Amino acid sequence: MQGLSFQSLKKHKALIPLYVCTGVGAMGAVFYLLRLATRSPDVTWNRKTNPEPWQEYRNKQYKFYSPNIDYSKEESPAPKF
């Protein structure tokens, strides 16, 4: 297939930005998925050592971007167990 090898990319230089943009988009999606898997209180990797991980995020800001609210100063509406 044309455009899938390095030799054909040398002939069709217009395809290089397409591959770069696709690669950057894929890396961004992988980064965001890994961030959600490691930082989100909805995901539990080890239930034996920490059965209620969402309690750690009671007063922490875990949103990716929040320009208006500082969650470290807000009181959590979640019930305390």
mmCIF file of the N, C-alpha and C atoms, coordinates in Angstrom:
data_MODEL
# 
_entry.id   MODEL 
# 
loop_
_atom_site.group_PDB 
_atom_site.id 
_atom_site.type_symbol 
_atom_site.label_atom_id 
_atom_site.label_alt_id 
_atom_site.label_comp_id 
_atom_site.label_asym_id 
_atom_site.label_entity_id 
_atom_site.label_seq_id 
_atom_site.pdbx_PDB_ins_code 
_atom_site.Cartn_x 
_atom_site.Cartn_y 
_atom_site.Cartn_z 
_atom_site.occupancy 
_atom_site.B_iso_or_equiv 
_atom_site.pdbx_formal_charge 
_atom_site.auth_seq_id 
_atom_site.auth_comp_id 
_atom_site.auth_asym_id 
_atom_site.auth_atom_id 
_atom_site.pdbx_PDB_model_num 
ATOM 1   N N  . MET A 1 1  ? 0.841   -1.191 0.000  1.00 0.00 ? 1  MET A N  1 
ATOM 2   C CA . MET A 1 1  ? 0.000   0.000  0.000  1.00 0.00 ? 1  MET A CA 1 
ATOM 3   C C  . MET A 1 1  ? 0.879   1.245  0.000  1.00 0.00 ? 1  MET A C  1 
ATOM 4   N N  . GLN A 1 2  ? 0.446   2.214  -0.731 1.00 0.00 ? 2  GLN A N  1 
ATOM 5   C CA . GLN A 1 2  ? 1.212   3.445  -0.804 1.00 0.00 ? 2  GLN A CA 1 
ATOM 6   C C  . GLN A 1 2  ? 0.979   4.286  0.437  1.00 0.00 ? 2  GLN A C  1 
ATOM 7   N N  . GLY A 1 3  ? 2.058   4.880  0.940  1.00 0.00 ? 3  GLY A N  1 
ATOM 8   C CA . GLY A 1 3  ? 1.956   5.766  2.088  1.00 0.00 ? 3  GLY A CA 1 
ATOM 9   C C  . GLY A 1 3  ? 2.165   5.100  3.427  1.00 0.00 ? 3  GLY A C  1 
ATOM 10  N N  . LEU A 1 4  ? 2.377   3.796  3.453  1.00 0.00 ? 4  LEU A N  1 
ATOM 11  C CA . LEU A 1 4  ? 2.539   3.096  4.722  1.00 0.00 ? 4  LEU A CA 1 
ATOM 12  C C  . LEU A 1 4  ? 3.982   2.727  5.036  1.00 0.00 ? 4  LEU A C  1 
ATOM 13  N N  . SER A 1 5  ? 4.880   2.931  4.108  1.00 0.00 ? 5  SER A N  1 
ATOM 14  C CA . SER A 1 5  ? 6.295   2.646  4.359  1.00 0.00 ? 5  SER A CA 1 
ATOM 15  C C  . SER A 1 5  ? 7.078   3.954  4.289  1.00 0.00 ? 5  SER A C  1 
ATOM 16  N N  . PHE A 1 6  ? 8.297   3.926  4.809  1.00 0.00 ? 6  PHE A N  1 
ATOM 17  C CA . PHE A 1 6  ? 9.118   5.133  4.811  1.00 0.00 ? 6  PHE A CA 1 
ATOM 18  C C  . PHE A 1 6  ? 9.499   5.550  3.391  1.00 0.00 ? 6  PHE A C  1 
ATOM 19  N N  . GLN A 1 7  ? 9.699   4.601  2.527  1.00 0.00 ? 7  GLN A N  1 
ATOM 20  C CA . GLN A 1 7  ? 10.068  4.940  1.143  1.00 0.00 ? 7  GLN A CA 1 
ATOM 21  C C  . GLN A 1 7  ? 8.906   5.619  0.425  1.00 0.00 ? 7  GLN A C  1 
ATOM 22  N N  . SER A 1 8  ? 7.707   5.148  0.650  1.00 0.00 ? 8  SER A N  1 
ATOM 23  C CA . SER A 1 8  ? 6.572   5.794  -0.011 1.00 0.00 ? 8  SER A CA 1 
ATOM 24  C C  . SER A 1 8  ? 6.244   7.140  0.643  1.00 0.00 ? 8  SER A C  1 
ATOM 25  N N  . LEU A 1 9  ? 6.569   7.308  1.938  1.00 0.00 ? 9  LEU A N  1 
ATOM 26  C CA . LEU A 1 9  ? 6.379   8.614  2.568  1.00 0.00 ? 9  LEU A CA 1 
ATOM 27  C C  . LEU A 1 9  ? 7.352   9.648  2.012  1.00 0.00 ? 9  LEU A C  1 
ATOM 28  N N  . LYS A 1 10 ? 8.523   9.204  1.572  1.00 0.00 ? 10 LYS A N  1 
ATOM 29  C CA . LYS A 1 10 ? 9.468   10.125 0.935  1.00 0.00 ? 10 LYS A CA 1 
ATOM 30  C C  . LYS A 1 10 ? 8.915   10.636 -0.392 1.00 0.00 ? 10 LYS A C  1 
ATOM 31  N N  . LYS A 1 11 ? 8.131   9.810  -1.065 1.00 0.00 ? 11 LYS A N  1 
ATOM 32  C CA . LYS A 1 11 ? 7.530   10.232 -2.331 1.00 0.00 ? 11 LYS A CA 1 
ATOM 33  C C  . LYS A 1 11 ? 6.289   11.092 -2.106 1.00 0.00 ? 11 LYS A C  1 
ATOM 34  N N  . HIS A 1 12 ? 5.509   10.764 -1.083 1.00 0.00 ? 12 HIS A N  1 
ATOM 35  C CA . HIS A 1 12 ? 4.267   11.482 -0.782 1.00 0.00 ? 12 HIS A CA 1 
ATOM 36  C C  . HIS A 1 12 ? 4.443   12.266 0.518  1.00 0.00 ? 12 HIS A C  1 
ATOM 37  N N  . LYS A 1 13 ? 5.111   13.386 0.450  1.00 0.00 ? 13 LYS A N  1 
ATOM 38  C CA . LYS A 1 13 ? 5.432   14.173 1.641  1.00 0.00 ? 13 LYS A CA 1 
ATOM 39  C C  . LYS A 1 13 ? 4.198   14.806 2.278  1.00 0.00 ? 13 LYS A C  1 
ATOM 40  N N  . ALA A 1 14 ? 3.120   14.904 1.559  1.00 0.00 ? 14 ALA A N  1 
ATOM 41  C CA . ALA A 1 14 ? 1.899   15.504 2.101  1.00 0.00 ? 14 ALA A CA 1 
ATOM 42  C C  . ALA A 1 14 ? 1.235   14.605 3.147  1.00 0.00 ? 14 ALA A C  1 
ATOM 43  N N  . LEU A 1 15 ? 1.609   13.334 3.207  1.00 0.00 ? 15 LEU A N  1 
ATOM 44  C CA . LEU A 1 15 ? 1.025   12.424 4.193  1.00 0.00 ? 15 LEU A CA 1 
ATOM 45  C C  . LEU A 1 15 ? 1.697   12.525 5.557  1.00 0.00 ? 15 LEU A C  1 
ATOM 46  N N  . ILE A 1 16 ? 2.871   13.126 5.625  1.00 0.00 ? 16 ILE A N  1 
ATOM 47  C CA . ILE A 1 16 ? 3.611   13.199 6.890  1.00 0.00 ? 16 ILE A CA 1 
ATOM 48  C C  . ILE A 1 16 ? 2.833   13.977 7.959  1.00 0.00 ? 16 ILE A C  1 
ATOM 49  N N  . PRO A 1 17 ? 2.253   15.160 7.667  1.00 0.00 ? 17 PRO A N  1 
ATOM 50  C CA . PRO A 1 17 ? 1.465   15.849 8.704  1.00 0.00 ? 17 PRO A CA 1 
ATOM 51  C C  . PRO A 1 17 ? 0.254   15.040 9.165  1.00 0.00 ? 17 PRO A C  1 
ATOM 52  N N  . LEU A 1 18 ? -0.317  14.277 8.274  1.00 0.00 ? 18 LEU A N  1 
ATOM 53  C CA . LEU A 1 18 ? -1.445  13.427 8.650  1.00 0.00 ? 18 LEU A CA 1 
ATOM 54  C C  . LEU A 1 18 ? -1.028  12.391 9.685  1.00 0.00 ? 18 LEU A C  1 
ATOM 55  N N  . TYR A 1 19 ? 0.119   11.740 9.453  1.00 0.00 ? 19 TYR A N  1 
ATOM 56  C CA . TYR A 1 19 ? 0.610   10.751 10.407 1.00 0.00 ? 19 TYR A CA 1 
ATOM 57  C C  . TYR A 1 19 ? 1.013   11.403 11.728 1.00 0.00 ? 19 TYR A C  1 
ATOM 58  N N  . VAL A 1 20 ? 1.583   12.597 11.674 1.00 0.00 ? 20 VAL A N  1 
ATOM 59  C CA . VAL A 1 20 ? 1.988   13.296 12.904 1.00 0.00 ? 20 VAL A CA 1 
ATOM 60  C C  . VAL A 1 20 ? 0.760   13.668 13.723 1.00 0.00 ? 20 VAL A C  1 
ATOM 61  N N  . CYS A 1 21 ? -0.248  14.238 13.084 1.00 0.00 ? 21 CYS A N  1 
ATOM 62  C CA . CYS A 1 21 ? -1.467  14.625 13.811 1.00 0.00 ? 21 CYS A CA 1 
ATOM 63  C C  . CYS A 1 21 ? -2.197  13.413 14.387 1.00 0.00 ? 21 CYS A C  1 
ATOM 64  N N  . THR A 1 22 ? -2.239  12.335 13.632 1.00 0.00 ? 22 THR A N  1 
ATOM 65  C CA . THR A 1 22 ? -2.870  11.109 14.136 1.00 0.00 ? 22 THR A CA 1 
ATOM 66  C C  . THR A 1 22 ? -2.092  10.541 15.323 1.00 0.00 ? 22 THR A C  1 
ATOM 67  N N  . GLY A 1 23 ? -0.766  10.567 15.238 1.00 0.00 ? 23 GLY A N  1 
ATOM 68  C CA . GLY A 1 23 ? 0.057   10.072 16.344 1.00 0.00 ? 23 GLY A CA 1 
ATOM 69  C C  . GLY A 1 23 ? -0.088  10.917 17.594 1.00 0.00 ? 23 GLY A C  1 
ATOM 70  N N  . VAL A 1 24 ? -0.116  12.254 17.424 1.00 0.00 ? 24 VAL A N  1 
ATOM 71  C CA . VAL A 1 24 ? -0.283  13.138 18.582 1.00 0.00 ? 24 VAL A CA 1 
ATOM 72  C C  . VAL A 1 24 ? -1.660  12.934 19.214 1.00 0.00 ? 24 VAL A C  1 
ATOM 73  N N  . GLY A 1 25 ? -2.690  12.775 18.405 1.00 0.00 ? 25 GLY A N  1 
ATOM 74  C CA . GLY A 1 25 ? -4.035  12.528 18.930 1.00 0.00 ? 25 GLY A CA 1 
ATOM 75  C C  . GLY A 1 25 ? -4.129  11.206 19.675 1.00 0.00 ? 25 GLY A C  1 
ATOM 76  N N  . ALA A 1 26 ? -3.497  10.182 19.136 1.00 0.00 ? 26 ALA A N  1 
ATOM 77  C CA . ALA A 1 26 ? -3.512  8.872  19.802 1.00 0.00 ? 26 ALA A CA 1 
ATOM 78  C C  . ALA A 1 26 ? -2.752  8.921  21.122 1.00 0.00 ? 26 ALA A C  1 
ATOM 79  N N  . MET A 1 27 ? -1.611  9.615  21.140 1.00 0.00 ? 27 MET A N  1 
ATOM 80  C CA . MET A 1 27 ? -0.845  9.733  22.389 1.00 0.00 ? 27 MET A CA 1 
ATOM 81  C C  . MET A 1 27 ? -1.614  10.540 23.434 1.00 0.00 ? 27 MET A C  1 
ATOM 82  N N  . GLY A 1 28 ? -2.321  11.570 23.009 1.00 0.00 ? 28 GLY A N  1 
ATOM 83  C CA . GLY A 1 28 ? -3.148  12.342 23.938 1.00 0.00 ? 28 GLY A CA 1 
ATOM 84  C C  . GLY A 1 28 ? -4.272  11.503 24.532 1.00 0.00 ? 28 GLY A C  1 
ATOM 85  N N  . ALA A 1 29 ? -4.894  10.673 23.702 1.00 0.00 ? 29 ALA A N  1 
ATOM 86  C CA . ALA A 1 29 ? -5.960  9.804  24.193 1.00 0.00 ? 29 ALA A CA 1 
ATOM 87  C C  . ALA A 1 29 ? -5.420  8.773  25.181 1.00 0.00 ? 29 ALA A C  1 
ATOM 88  N N  . VAL A 1 30 ? -4.254  8.205  24.896 1.00 0.00 ? 30 VAL A N  1 
ATOM 89  C CA . VAL A 1 30 ? -3.637  7.229  25.804 1.00 0.00 ? 30 VAL A CA 1 
ATOM 90  C C  . VAL A 1 30 ? -3.253  7.900  27.120 1.00 0.00 ? 30 VAL A C  1 
ATOM 91  N N  . PHE A 1 31 ? -2.685  9.109  27.047 1.00 0.00 ? 31 PHE A N  1 
ATOM 92  C CA . PHE A 1 31 ? -2.330  9.835  28.262 1.00 0.00 ? 31 PHE A CA 1 
ATOM 93  C C  . PHE A 1 31 ? -3.562  10.108 29.120 1.00 0.00 ? 31 PHE A C  1 
ATOM 94  N N  . TYR A 1 32 ? -4.658  10.551 28.506 1.00 0.00 ? 32 TYR A N  1 
ATOM 95  C CA . TYR A 1 32 ? -5.860  10.861 29.272 1.00 0.00 ? 32 TYR A CA 1 
ATOM 96  C C  . TYR A 1 32 ? -6.477  9.599  29.875 1.00 0.00 ? 32 TYR A C  1 
ATOM 97  N N  . LEU A 1 33 ? -6.452  8.493  29.155 1.00 0.00 ? 33 LEU A N  1 
ATOM 98  C CA . LEU A 1 33 ? -6.961  7.235  29.709 1.00 0.00 ? 33 LEU A CA 1 
ATOM 99  C C  . LEU A 1 33 ? -6.130  6.771  30.901 1.00 0.00 ? 33 LEU A C  1 
ATOM 100 N N  . LEU A 1 34 ? -4.799  6.883  30.788 1.00 0.00 ? 34 LEU A N  1 
ATOM 101 C CA . LEU A 1 34 ? -3.940  6.506  31.912 1.00 0.00 ? 34 LEU A CA 1 
ATOM 102 C C  . LEU A 1 34 ? -4.163  7.435  33.103 1.00 0.00 ? 34 LEU A C  1 
ATOM 103 N N  . ARG A 1 35 ? -4.369  8.709  32.851 1.00 0.00 ? 35 ARG A N  1 
ATOM 104 C CA . ARG A 1 35 ? -4.620  9.658  33.934 1.00 0.00 ? 35 ARG A CA 1 
ATOM 105 C C  . ARG A 1 35 ? -5.937  9.325  34.636 1.00 0.00 ? 35 ARG A C  1 
ATOM 106 N N  . LEU A 1 36 ? -6.973  9.004  33.857 1.00 0.00 ? 36 LEU A N  1 
ATOM 107 C CA . LEU A 1 36 ? -8.244  8.626  34.462 1.00 0.00 ? 36 LEU A CA 1 
ATOM 108 C C  . LEU A 1 36 ? -8.118  7.332  35.266 1.00 0.00 ? 36 LEU A C  1 
ATOM 109 N N  . ALA A 1 37 ? -7.342  6.392  34.767 1.00 0.00 ? 37 ALA A N  1 
ATOM 110 C CA . ALA A 1 37 ? -7.201  5.107  35.454 1.00 0.00 ? 37 ALA A CA 1 
ATOM 111 C C  . ALA A 1 37 ? -6.408  5.233  36.749 1.00 0.00 ? 37 ALA A C  1 
ATOM 112 N N  . THR A 1 38 ? -5.496  6.210  36.839 1.00 0.00 ? 38 THR A N  1 
ATOM 113 C CA . THR A 1 38 ? -4.656  6.321  38.033 1.00 0.00 ? 38 THR A CA 1 
ATOM 114 C C  . THR A 1 38 ? -5.127  7.394  39.002 1.00 0.00 ? 38 THR A C  1 
ATOM 115 N N  . ARG A 1 39 ? -5.813  8.417  38.542 1.00 0.00 ? 39 ARG A N  1 
ATOM 116 C CA . ARG A 1 39 ? -6.177  9.544  39.404 1.00 0.00 ? 39 ARG A CA 1 
ATOM 117 C C  . ARG A 1 39 ? -7.640  9.608  39.787 1.00 0.00 ? 39 ARG A C  1 
ATOM 118 N N  . SER A 1 40 ? -8.505  8.942  39.083 1.00 0.00 ? 40 SER A N  1 
ATOM 119 C CA . SER A 1 40 ? -9.934  9.061  39.317 1.00 0.00 ? 40 SER A CA 1 
ATOM 120 C C  . SER A 1 40 ? -10.358 8.274  40.553 1.00 0.00 ? 40 SER A C  1 
ATOM 121 N N  . PRO A 1 41 ? -11.229 8.848  41.370 1.00 0.00 ? 41 PRO A N  1 
ATOM 122 C CA . PRO A 1 41 ? -11.718 8.101  42.538 1.00 0.00 ? 41 PRO A CA 1 
ATOM 123 C C  . PRO A 1 41 ? -12.712 7.010  42.154 1.00 0.00 ? 41 PRO A C  1 
ATOM 124 N N  . ASP A 1 42 ? -13.151 6.970  40.919 1.00 0.00 ? 42 ASP A N  1 
ATOM 125 C CA . ASP A 1 42 ? -14.093 5.945  40.481 1.00 0.00 ? 42 ASP A CA 1 
ATOM 126 C C  . ASP A 1 42 ? -13.423 4.616  40.175 1.00 0.00 ? 42 ASP A C  1 
ATOM 127 N N  . VAL A 1 43 ? -12.099 4.605  40.076 1.00 0.00 ? 43 VAL A N  1 
ATOM 128 C CA . VAL A 1 43 ? -11.359 3.390  39.716 1.00 0.00 ? 43 VAL A CA 1 
ATOM 129 C C  . VAL A 1 43 ? -10.627 2.872  40.947 1.00 0.00 ? 43 VAL A C  1 
ATOM 130 N N  . THR A 1 44 ? -10.800 1.599  41.252 1.00 0.00 ? 44 THR A N  1 
ATOM 131 C CA . THR A 1 44 ? -10.132 0.969  42.382 1.00 0.00 ? 44 THR A CA 1 
ATOM 132 C C  . THR A 1 44 ? -9.228  -0.137 41.860 1.00 0.00 ? 44 THR A C  1 
ATOM 133 N N  . TRP A 1 45 ? -7.929  -0.027 42.136 1.00 0.00 ? 45 TRP A N  1 
ATOM 134 C CA . TRP A 1 45 ? -6.984  -1.041 41.691 1.00 0.00 ? 45 TRP A CA 1 
ATOM 135 C C  . TRP A 1 45 ? -6.756  -2.100 42.764 1.00 0.00 ? 45 TRP A C  1 
ATOM 136 N N  . ASN A 1 46 ? -6.821  -1.728 44.024 1.00 0.00 ? 46 ASN A N  1 
ATOM 137 C CA . ASN A 1 46 ? -6.560  -2.671 45.103 1.00 0.00 ? 46 ASN A CA 1 
ATOM 138 C C  . ASN A 1 46 ? -7.610  -2.472 46.188 1.00 0.00 ? 46 ASN A C  1 
ATOM 139 N N  . ARG A 1 47 ? -8.607  -3.314 46.214 1.00 0.00 ? 47 ARG A N  1 
ATOM 140 C CA . ARG A 1 47 ? -9.700  -3.157 47.174 1.00 0.00 ? 47 ARG A CA 1 
ATOM 141 C C  . ARG A 1 47 ? -9.357  -3.690 48.564 1.00 0.00 ? 47 ARG A C  1 
ATOM 142 N N  . LYS A 1 48 ? -8.321  -4.501 48.667 1.00 0.00 ? 48 LYS A N  1 
ATOM 143 C CA . LYS A 1 48 ? -8.011  -5.090 49.966 1.00 0.00 ? 48 LYS A CA 1 
ATOM 144 C C  . LYS A 1 48 ? -7.370  -4.084 50.909 1.00 0.00 ? 48 LYS A C  1 
ATOM 145 N N  . THR A 1 49 ? -6.445  -3.273 50.393 1.00 0.00 ? 49 THR A N  1 
ATOM 146 C CA . THR A 1 49 ? -5.765  -2.313 51.263 1.00 0.00 ? 49 THR A CA 1 
ATOM 147 C C  . THR A 1 49 ? -6.576  -1.036 51.468 1.00 0.00 ? 49 THR A C  1 
ATOM 148 N N  . ASN A 1 50 ? -7.427  -0.684 50.510 1.00 0.00 ? 50 ASN A N  1 
ATOM 149 C CA . ASN A 1 50 ? -8.212  0.532  50.620 1.00 0.00 ? 50 ASN A CA 1 
ATOM 150 C C  . ASN A 1 50 ? -9.619  0.264  50.077 1.00 0.00 ? 50 ASN A C  1 
ATOM 151 N N  . PRO A 1 51 ? -10.539 -0.211 50.921 1.00 0.00 ? 51 PRO A N  1 
ATOM 152 C CA . PRO A 1 51 ? -11.859 -0.593 50.415 1.00 0.00 ? 51 PRO A CA 1 
ATOM 153 C C  . PRO A 1 51 ? -12.724 0.587  49.980 1.00 0.00 ? 51 PRO A C  1 
ATOM 154 N N  . GLU A 1 52 ? -12.461 1.786  50.486 1.00 0.00 ? 52 GLU A N  1 
ATOM 155 C CA . GLU A 1 52 ? -13.238 2.960  50.102 1.00 0.00 ? 52 GLU A CA 1 
ATOM 156 C C  . GLU A 1 52 ? -12.294 4.069  49.634 1.00 0.00 ? 52 GLU A C  1 
ATOM 157 N N  . PRO A 1 53 ? -11.777 3.992  48.422 1.00 0.00 ? 53 PRO A N  1 
ATOM 158 C CA . PRO A 1 53 ? -10.783 4.967  47.966 1.00 0.00 ? 53 PRO A CA 1 
ATOM 159 C C  . PRO A 1 53 ? -11.348 6.356  47.748 1.00 0.00 ? 53 PRO A C  1 
ATOM 160 N N  . TRP A 1 54 ? -12.652 6.470  47.563 1.00 0.00 ? 54 TRP A N  1 
ATOM 161 C CA . TRP A 1 54 ? -13.238 7.789  47.327 1.00 0.00 ? 54 TRP A CA 1 
ATOM 162 C C  . TRP A 1 54 ? -13.173 8.676  48.566 1.00 0.00 ? 54 TRP A C  1 
ATOM 163 N N  . GLN A 1 55 ? -12.952 8.081  49.741 1.00 0.00 ? 55 GLN A N  1 
ATOM 164 C CA . GLN A 1 55 ? -12.823 8.889  50.956 1.00 0.00 ? 55 GLN A CA 1 
ATOM 165 C C  . GLN A 1 55 ? -11.526 9.701  50.964 1.00 0.00 ? 55 GLN A C  1 
ATOM 166 N N  . GLU A 1 56 ? -10.510 9.273  50.224 1.00 0.00 ? 56 GLU A N  1 
ATOM 167 C CA . GLU A 1 56 ? -9.264  10.031 50.131 1.00 0.00 ? 56 GLU A CA 1 
ATOM 168 C C  . GLU A 1 56 ? -9.465  11.339 49.377 1.00 0.00 ? 56 GLU A C  1 
ATOM 169 N N  . TYR A 1 57 ? -10.467 11.390 48.525 1.00 0.00 ? 57 TYR A N  1 
ATOM 170 C CA . TYR A 1 57 ? -10.697 12.554 47.681 1.00 0.00 ? 57 TYR A CA 1 
ATOM 171 C C  . TYR A 1 57 ? -11.769 13.479 48.247 1.00 0.00 ? 57 TYR A C  1 
ATOM 172 N N  . ARG A 1 58 ? -12.014 13.384 49.518 1.00 0.00 ? 58 ARG A N  1 
ATOM 173 C CA . ARG A 1 58 ? -13.068 14.191 50.120 1.00 0.00 ? 58 ARG A CA 1 
ATOM 174 C C  . ARG A 1 58 ? -12.791 15.682 49.945 1.00 0.00 ? 58 ARG A C  1 
ATOM 175 N N  . ASN A 1 59 ? -11.583 16.139 50.206 1.00 0.00 ? 59 ASN A N  1 
ATOM 176 C CA . ASN A 1 59 ? -11.262 17.561 50.094 1.00 0.00 ? 59 ASN A CA 1 
ATOM 177 C C  . ASN A 1 59 ? -10.165 17.833 49.074 1.00 0.00 ? 59 ASN A C  1 
ATOM 178 N N  . LYS A 1 60 ? -9.980  16.950 48.120 1.00 0.00 ? 60 LYS A N  1 
ATOM 179 C CA . LYS A 1 60 ? -8.956  17.145 47.103 1.00 0.00 ? 60 LYS A CA 1 
ATOM 180 C C  . LYS A 1 60 ? -9.604  17.552 45.782 1.00 0.00 ? 60 LYS A C  1 
ATOM 181 N N  . GLN A 1 61 ? -8.872  18.303 45.003 1.00 0.00 ? 61 GLN A N  1 
ATOM 182 C CA . GLN A 1 61 ? -9.334  18.665 43.666 1.00 0.00 ? 61 GLN A CA 1 
ATOM 183 C C  . GLN A 1 61 ? -8.834  17.606 42.700 1.00 0.00 ? 61 GLN A C  1 
ATOM 184 N N  . TYR A 1 62 ? -9.744  16.861 42.112 1.00 0.00 ? 62 TYR A N  1 
ATOM 185 C CA . TYR A 1 62 ? -9.352  15.804 41.192 1.00 0.00 ? 62 TYR A CA 1 
ATOM 186 C C  . TYR A 1 62 ? -9.837  16.068 39.775 1.00 0.00 ? 62 TYR A C  1 
ATOM 187 N N  . LYS A 1 63 ? -10.479 17.196 39.561 1.00 0.00 ? 63 LYS A N  1 
ATOM 188 C CA . LYS A 1 63 ? -10.890 17.537 38.210 1.00 0.00 ? 63 LYS A CA 1 
ATOM 189 C C  . LYS A 1 63 ? -9.676  17.958 37.408 1.00 0.00 ? 63 LYS A C  1 
ATOM 190 N N  . PHE A 1 64 ? -9.745  17.751 36.096 1.00 0.00 ? 64 PHE A N  1 
ATOM 191 C CA . PHE A 1 64 ? -8.618  18.087 35.219 1.00 0.00 ? 64 PHE A CA 1 
ATOM 192 C C  . PHE A 1 64 ? -8.395  19.593 35.179 1.00 0.00 ? 64 PHE A C  1 
ATOM 193 N N  . TYR A 1 65 ? -9.470  20.363 35.110 1.00 0.00 ? 65 TYR A N  1 
ATOM 194 C CA . TYR A 1 65 ? -9.354  21.817 35.053 1.00 0.00 ? 65 TYR A CA 1 
ATOM 195 C C  . TYR A 1 65 ? -10.614 22.429 35.646 1.00 0.00 ? 65 TYR A C  1 
ATOM 196 N N  . SER A 1 66 ? -10.448 23.284 36.610 1.00 0.00 ? 66 SER A N  1 
ATOM 197 C CA . SER A 1 66 ? -11.573 23.973 37.225 1.00 0.00 ? 66 SER A CA 1 
ATOM 198 C C  . SER A 1 66 ? -11.163 25.413 37.501 1.00 0.00 ? 66 SER A C  1 
ATOM 199 N N  . PRO A 1 67 ? -11.545 26.349 36.633 1.00 0.00 ? 67 PRO A N  1 
ATOM 200 C CA . PRO A 1 67 ? -11.081 27.728 36.804 1.00 0.00 ? 67 PRO A CA 1 
ATOM 201 C C  . PRO A 1 67 ? -11.799 28.501 37.905 1.00 0.00 ? 67 PRO A C  1 
ATOM 202 N N  . ASN A 1 68 ? -12.974 28.063 38.327 1.00 0.00 ? 68 ASN A N  1 
ATOM 203 C CA . ASN A 1 68 ? -13.787 28.869 39.233 1.00 0.00 ? 68 ASN A CA 1 
ATOM 204 C C  . ASN A 1 68 ? -13.762 28.412 40.685 1.00 0.00 ? 68 ASN A C  1 
ATOM 205 N N  . ILE A 1 69 ? -13.611 27.131 40.939 1.00 0.00 ? 69 ILE A N  1 
ATOM 206 C CA . ILE A 1 69 ? -13.778 26.594 42.289 1.00 0.00 ? 69 ILE A CA 1 
ATOM 207 C C  . ILE A 1 69 ? -12.481 25.975 42.771 1.00 0.00 ? 69 ILE A C  1 
ATOM 208 N N  . ASP A 1 70 ? -12.095 26.308 44.002 1.00 0.00 ? 70 ASP A N  1 
ATOM 209 C CA . ASP A 1 70 ? -10.959 25.652 44.648 1.00 0.00 ? 70 ASP A CA 1 
ATOM 210 C C  . ASP A 1 70 ? -11.525 24.595 45.596 1.00 0.00 ? 70 ASP A C  1 
ATOM 211 N N  . TYR A 1 71 ? -11.407 23.344 45.219 1.00 0.00 ? 71 TYR A N  1 
ATOM 212 C CA . TYR A 1 71 ? -12.044 22.273 45.969 1.00 0.00 ? 71 TYR A CA 1 
ATOM 213 C C  . TYR A 1 71 ? -11.348 21.956 47.292 1.00 0.00 ? 71 TYR A C  1 
ATOM 214 N N  . SER A 1 72 ? -10.147 22.462 47.490 1.00 0.00 ? 72 SER A N  1 
ATOM 215 C CA . SER A 1 72 ? -9.484  22.216 48.772 1.00 0.00 ? 72 SER A CA 1 
ATOM 216 C C  . SER A 1 72 ? -10.128 23.022 49.897 1.00 0.00 ? 72 SER A C  1 
ATOM 217 N N  . LYS A 1 73 ? -10.860 24.092 49.557 1.00 0.00 ? 73 LYS A N  1 
ATOM 218 C CA . LYS A 1 73 ? -11.519 24.919 50.568 1.00 0.00 ? 73 LYS A CA 1 
ATOM 219 C C  . LYS A 1 73 ? -12.998 24.596 50.716 1.00 0.00 ? 73 LYS A C  1 
ATOM 220 N N  . GLU A 1 74 ? -13.534 23.795 49.814 1.00 0.00 ? 74 GLU A N  1 
ATOM 221 C CA . GLU A 1 74 ? -14.952 23.437 49.849 1.00 0.00 ? 74 GLU A CA 1 
ATOM 222 C C  . GLU A 1 74 ? -15.183 22.229 50.755 1.00 0.00 ? 74 GLU A C  1 
ATOM 223 N N  . GLU A 1 75 ? -16.323 22.209 51.392 1.00 0.00 ? 75 GLU A N  1 
ATOM 224 C CA . GLU A 1 75 ? -16.725 21.052 52.199 1.00 0.00 ? 75 GLU A CA 1 
ATOM 225 C C  . GLU A 1 75 ? -17.423 20.055 51.296 1.00 0.00 ? 75 GLU A C  1 
ATOM 226 N N  . SER A 1 76 ? -17.094 18.813 51.431 1.00 0.00 ? 76 SER A N  1 
ATOM 227 C CA . SER A 1 76 ? -17.646 17.776 50.582 1.00 0.00 ? 76 SER A CA 1 
ATOM 228 C C  . SER A 1 76 ? -19.075 17.447 51.009 1.00 0.00 ? 76 SER A C  1 
ATOM 229 N N  . PRO A 1 77 ? -19.997 17.316 50.042 1.00 0.00 ? 77 PRO A N  1 
ATOM 230 C CA . PRO A 1 77 ? -21.374 16.939 50.392 1.00 0.00 ? 77 PRO A CA 1 
ATOM 231 C C  . PRO A 1 77 ? -21.551 15.435 50.592 1.00 0.00 ? 77 PRO A C  1 
ATOM 232 N N  . ALA A 1 78 ? -20.486 14.675 50.389 1.00 0.00 ? 78 ALA A N  1 
ATOM 233 C CA . ALA A 1 78 ? -20.584 13.217 50.519 1.00 0.00 ? 78 ALA A CA 1 
ATOM 234 C C  . ALA A 1 78 ? -20.734 12.820 51.994 1.00 0.00 ? 78 ALA A C  1 
ATOM 235 N N  . PRO A 1 79 ? -21.489 11.792 52.267 1.00 0.00 ? 79 PRO A N  1 
ATOM 236 C CA . PRO A 1 79 ? -21.650 11.353 53.657 1.00 0.00 ? 79 PRO A CA 1 
ATOM 237 C C  . PRO A 1 79 ? -20.361 10.730 54.191 1.00 0.00 ? 79 PRO A C  1 
ATOM 238 N N  . LYS A 1 80 ? -20.153 10.888 55.495 1.00 0.00 ? 80 LYS A N  1 
ATOM 239 C CA . LYS A 1 80 ? -18.960 10.301 56.141 1.00 0.00 ? 80 LYS A CA 1 
ATOM 240 C C  . LYS A 1 80 ? -19.333 8.947  56.714 1.00 0.00 ? 80 LYS A C  1 
ATOM 241 N N  . PHE A 1 81 ? -18.563 7.944  56.352 1.00 0.00 ? 81 PHE A N  1 
ATOM 242 C CA . PHE A 1 81 ? -18.844 6.581  56.834 1.00 0.00 ? 81 PHE A CA 1 
ATOM 243 C C  . PHE A 1 81 ? -17.928 6.226  57.964 1.00 0.00 ? 81 PHE A C  1 
# 
